[in-house]
């Protein structure tokens, strides 16, 4: 093994030894510290999830607000009235009128 890895392993071994000694001296405190660390992890995960949801909602409202401010919110269906519907024929490469009895009743 290389020298940096050995020194890191030695440091980790010393930390484990120190934690084991602390656990033998006062197991209640050690259990409390582990429990608090677990709760801290849960709080961090929940904070990330809640923050992501809040950011998503904020972006949706920001986009909706911008569209209202710049008068971009329109009824798109109203713009389609009077437009001719076309179908594309691949064999000829031309577009022609498209009619169907079911939907051409307006």
Residue frames relative to the residue before (quaternion, step in Angstrom):
aa qw qx qy qz dx dy dz
X 1.0000 0.0000 0.0000 0.0000 0.00 0.00 0.00
X 0.5160 -0.6467 0.4635 0.3174 3.51 -1.14 0.58
X 0.6867 -0.5190 0.3389 0.3798 3.54 -1.27 0.47
X 0.6699 0.4879 -0.3404 0.4442 3.71 0.80 -0.80
X 0.6462 0.5111 -0.3292 0.4614 3.61 1.00 -0.77
X 0.6474 0.5160 -0.3254 0.4568 3.60 0.98 -0.81
X 0.6648 0.4883 -0.3167 0.4683 3.59 0.92 -0.81
X 0.6349 0.5174 -0.3303 0.4692 3.59 1.05 -0.70
X 0.6502 0.5039 -0.3103 0.4766 3.57 1.00 -0.80
X 0.6366 0.5171 -0.3299 0.4674 3.60 1.01 -0.74
X 0.6455 0.5143 -0.3111 0.4712 3.57 1.00 -0.83
X 0.6569 0.5054 -0.2984 0.4733 3.57 1.00 -0.87
X 0.6365 0.5248 -0.3199 0.4659 3.59 1.03 -0.81
X 0.6459 0.5087 -0.3183 0.4721 3.61 1.00 -0.78
X 0.6401 0.5200 -0.3213 0.4654 3.58 1.02 -0.78
X 0.6484 0.5089 -0.3148 0.4706 3.59 0.96 -0.85
X 0.6413 0.5213 -0.3221 0.4618 3.59 0.96 -0.85
X 0.6614 0.5045 -0.3045 0.4640 3.58 0.94 -0.88
X 0.6635 0.4961 -0.3049 0.4697 3.61 0.98 -0.83
X 0.6326 0.5221 -0.3308 0.4667 3.60 1.02 -0.75
X 0.6462 0.5108 -0.3218 0.4668 3.58 1.00 -0.79
X 0.6423 0.5135 -0.3163 0.4731 3.58 1.00 -0.80
X 0.6521 0.5154 -0.3108 0.4609 3.61 0.99 -0.84
X 0.6563 0.4964 -0.3179 0.4710 3.62 1.04 -0.67
X 0.6661 0.5102 -0.3041 0.4511 3.57 1.01 -0.82
X 0.8079 -0.0410 0.0693 0.5838 3.59 0.84 -0.96
X 0.1828 -0.8294 0.5199 0.0918 3.58 0.09 1.27
X 0.6015 0.5735 -0.3637 0.4207 3.61 1.10 -0.60
X 0.6678 0.4868 -0.2977 0.4780 3.57 0.95 -0.88
X 0.6362 0.5238 -0.3292 0.4609 3.55 1.00 -0.80
X 0.6494 0.5066 -0.3105 0.4746 3.59 0.96 -0.87
X 0.6354 0.5304 -0.3187 0.4618 3.58 1.03 -0.82
X 0.6620 0.5103 -0.3068 0.4553 3.59 0.91 -0.90
X 0.6539 0.4998 -0.3104 0.4757 3.59 0.98 -0.84
X 0.6507 0.5158 -0.3108 0.4626 3.59 0.98 -0.83
X 0.6589 0.4980 -0.3086 0.4718 3.58 0.96 -0.84
X 0.6338 0.5235 -0.3277 0.4656 3.57 1.03 -0.75
X 0.6408 0.5128 -0.3202 0.4731 3.60 1.02 -0.80
X 0.6609 0.4937 -0.3091 0.4732 3.58 0.95 -0.84
X 0.6178 0.5384 -0.3428 0.4593 3.57 1.01 -0.72
X 0.6415 0.5237 -0.3211 0.4594 3.59 0.99 -0.79
X 0.6480 0.5097 -0.3134 0.4712 3.57 0.99 -0.84
X 0.6460 0.5185 -0.3178 0.4613 3.58 0.96 -0.85
X 0.6502 0.5124 -0.3208 0.4602 3.59 0.94 -0.82
X 0.6556 0.4994 -0.3183 0.4685 3.61 0.91 -0.87
X 0.6651 0.4930 -0.3080 0.4689 3.60 0.90 -0.87
X 0.6317 0.5286 -0.3358 0.4569 3.59 1.00 -0.75
X 0.6472 0.5043 -0.3228 0.4718 3.60 0.98 -0.77
X 0.6624 0.4985 -0.3119 0.4642 3.60 0.93 -0.86
X 0.6760 0.4788 -0.2953 0.4760 3.60 0.85 -0.95
X 0.6475 0.5163 -0.3205 0.4599 3.60 0.97 -0.77
X 0.6440 0.5155 -0.3239 0.4632 3.58 1.01 -0.75
X 0.6505 0.4996 -0.3160 0.4768 3.58 0.97 -0.83
X 0.6550 0.5090 -0.3155 0.4608 3.59 0.91 -0.86
X 0.6522 0.5084 -0.3164 0.4648 3.57 0.95 -0.81
X 0.6391 0.5217 -0.3273 0.4608 3.60 0.99 -0.78
X 0.6662 0.4874 -0.3017 0.4772 3.58 0.91 -0.92
X 0.6369 0.5276 -0.3266 0.4575 3.58 0.97 -0.81
X 0.6660 0.4928 -0.3092 0.4670 3.60 0.92 -0.83
X 0.6321 0.5215 -0.3406 0.4609 3.60 0.98 -0.76
X 0.6849 0.4662 -0.2910 0.4784 3.59 0.89 -0.88
X 0.6235 0.5334 -0.3462 0.4549 3.60 1.04 -0.67
X 0.6614 0.4898 -0.3092 0.4765 3.59 0.93 -0.84
X 0.6536 0.4986 -0.3166 0.4733 3.60 0.95 -0.83
X 0.6558 0.5120 -0.3117 0.4589 3.58 0.97 -0.82
X 0.6503 0.5089 -0.3177 0.4660 3.56 0.97 -0.81
X 0.6611 0.5044 -0.3255 0.4501 3.57 0.92 -0.81
X 0.6403 0.4937 -0.3322 0.4857 3.60 1.09 -0.61
X 0.6522 0.5320 -0.3218 0.4337 3.58 0.92 -0.87
X 0.7700 0.3381 -0.2018 0.5021 3.60 0.86 -0.84
X 0.4750 -0.7174 0.4035 0.3113 3.57 1.30 0.46
X 0.3645 0.7313 -0.4947 0.2961 3.55 0.93 0.83
X 0.5577 0.5994 -0.3891 0.4223 3.57 1.29 -0.18
X 0.1452 0.7922 -0.5713 0.1582 3.57 -0.29 1.25
X 0.4909 -0.6011 0.5239 0.3511 3.52 -1.31 0.24
X 0.2918 -0.8117 0.4795 0.1614 3.56 -0.14 1.27
X 0.6019 0.5775 -0.3656 0.4131 3.61 1.07 -0.61
X 0.6190 0.5561 -0.3463 0.4332 3.59 1.05 -0.73
X 0.6465 0.5315 -0.3219 0.4427 3.59 1.08 -0.60
X 0.6565 0.5360 -0.3079 0.4324 3.60 1.21 -0.39
X 0.4956 0.6597 -0.4365 0.3587 3.60 1.23 -0.27
X 0.8045 0.2682 -0.2216 0.4814 3.53 -0.90 0.97
X 0.5691 0.5776 -0.4027 0.4245 3.60 1.18 -0.16
X 0.4217 -0.6998 0.5173 0.2547 3.54 -1.00 0.82
X 0.3383 -0.7207 0.5652 0.2160 3.56 -1.00 0.83
X 0.1428 -0.8044 0.5754 0.0387 3.55 -0.91 0.95
X 0.1659 -0.7373 0.6387 0.1446 3.52 -1.28 0.44
X 0.3488 -0.7454 0.5384 0.1811 3.55 -1.08 0.77
X 0.2221 -0.7595 0.6004 0.1153 3.55 -0.86 1.02
X 0.3546 -0.7741 0.4861 0.1970 3.58 -0.46 1.19
X 0.6476 0.5394 -0.3427 0.4150 3.59 0.97 -0.72
X 0.7576 0.3374 -0.2062 0.5193 3.61 0.98 -0.75
X 0.3821 -0.7319 0.4817 0.2937 3.57 1.16 -0.55
X 0.5985 0.5620 -0.3569 0.4456 3.59 1.24 0.35
X 0.3355 -0.7058 0.5849 0.2174 3.53 -1.27 0.49
X 0.0340 -0.7990 0.6004 -0.0075 3.56 -0.94 0.91
X 0.6755 -0.4924 0.3416 0.4296 3.58 -1.23 0.26
X 0.2227 -0.7633 0.5961 0.1115 3.52 -1.09 0.77
X 0.0161 0.7901 -0.6106 0.0514 3.56 -0.79 1.05
X 0.0432 0.7602 -0.6482 0.0076 3.53 -1.14 0.69
X 0.5350 -0.6617 0.4273 0.3055 3.55 -0.94 0.87
X 0.6526 0.5541 -0.3201 0.4057 3.55 1.04 -0.71
X 0.8122 0.2875 -0.1225 0.4926 3.58 0.91 -0.89
X 0.6537 0.5075 -0.3325 0.4523 3.64 1.16 -0.17
X 0.3981 0.7308 -0.4721 0.2909 3.56 0.79 0.94
X 0.5454 0.6198 -0.4110 0.3866 3.63 1.17 0.24
